[in-house]
Amino acid sequence: MTMARKFVYRPGEAGVFHCINRCVRRAFLCGWDGYSGRSFEHRREWVRERVKELCGIFALEVCAYAVMANYVHLVVRTRPEVASAWSDEEVARRWLRLCPGRRDQVGASVESDRVAMLAKDAEKVKVYRERLGNLSWFMRGLSEVIARRANEEDRCKGRFWEGRFKCQRLADAGAVAACMAYVDLNPVRAGEGGVLGMSEERYLQLVDWTGRRLHDDKAGAIPADLAPVLDRLELDVENWVSTVERYGSLYHRVAGRMEKLAEAARALGQRWVKRRDREACAGVYRAA
């Protein structure tokens, strides 16, 4: 049974989330369609450009993303405290970038007038401030633009995406690390953020080593200089590669250590949160 979004993410909540959106009607997000003989690789750039644009508008960080043939992965860190610190004028300016409406031909002075006018409306500023820190509004801003461009190019109407995006809470740094590596190793172009408690160099070394082990299909021994990184994140070194390889089948709405799953359930008013593979989950993370 699908869990309601409110039990995974609540507007105004700070956290890190794994989001997935899939295409319908055999639509292509990128890549080569052997049936029609068309290449859709240029659409990968559509997603990259839109993600970059939205990161300059919303109070959040995209830690990693992957654009595949018919779906997109994003690891997103929400930062509502950043939106809270913006001035009313900054909120108005960012909102008008997201929803410009009809643009006047007169010039920049008219744009500044619109910002000033909106900034004076306290009720609207409050609503827009909340939306600019909202994960669902971010995904809406991404999905609607890509769907509109794809439908126009395909000369069709109707749904491009399955429906609302799927969302998973990453409850601790270990889950963030595993998910980011899982996304990065699809493999596709990806980005990184400062939510892991490790340097970019160490993260890239970890991903590189993990990728080689997955490719060679050998367990191997983790390099001595990387073992402390996993130890600090309280991850089981011996099961790290298996965690990344099987990540998509290990968790449901919340990912993390056993105690973190229990904490998430209590915080959400639930008695439990679903785990797809109980035995595997128990082996991946050390007992508290």
Stockholm file with secondary structure:
# STOCKHOLM 1.0

chainA/1-288         MTMARKFVYRPGEAGVFHCINRCVRRAFLCGWDGYSGRSFEHRREWVRERVKELCGIFALEVCAYAVMANYVHLVVRTRPEVASAWSDEEVARRWLRLCPGRRDQVGASVESDRVAMLAKDAEKVKVYRERLGNLSWFMRGLSEVIARRANEEDRCKGRFWEGRFKCQRLADAGAVAACMAYVDLNPVRAGEGGVLGMSEERYLQLVDWTGRRLHDDKAGAIPADLAPVLDRLELDVENWVSTVERYGSLYHRVAGRMEKLAEAARALGQRWVKRRDREACAGVYRAA
#=GR chainA/1-288 SS CCCCGGGTCCTTCCEEEEEEEEBCTTCCSSSEETTTTEECTHHHHHHHHHHHHHHTTSSEEEEEEEECSSEEEEEEEECHHHHHTSCHHHHHHHHHHHSCCSCCSSCHHHHHHHHHHHHTCHHHHHHHHHHTTCHHHHHHHHHHHHHHHHHHHHTCCSCSBSSSCEEEEECSHHHHHHHHHHHHTTTSCCCCCSCSSSCHHHHHHHHHHHHHHHHHTCCCCCCTTTHHHHHHTTBCGGGHHHHHHTHHHHBSSEESCHHHHHHHHHHTTCSCCCBSCHHHHHHHBCCC
#=GC SS_cons         CCCCGGGTCCTTCCEEEEEEEEBCTTCCSSSEETTTTEECTHHHHHHHHHHHHHHTTSSEEEEEEEECSSEEEEEEEECHHHHHTSCHHHHHHHHHHHSCCSCCSSCHHHHHHHHHHHHTCHHHHHHHHHHTTCHHHHHHHHHHHHHHHHHHHHTCCSCSBSSSCEEEEECSHHHHHHHHHHHHTTTSCCCCCSCSSSCHHHHHHHHHHHHHHHHHTCCCCCCTTTHHHHHHTTBCGGGHHHHHHTHHHHBSSEESCHHHHHHHHHHTTCSCCCBSCHHHHHHHBCCC
//
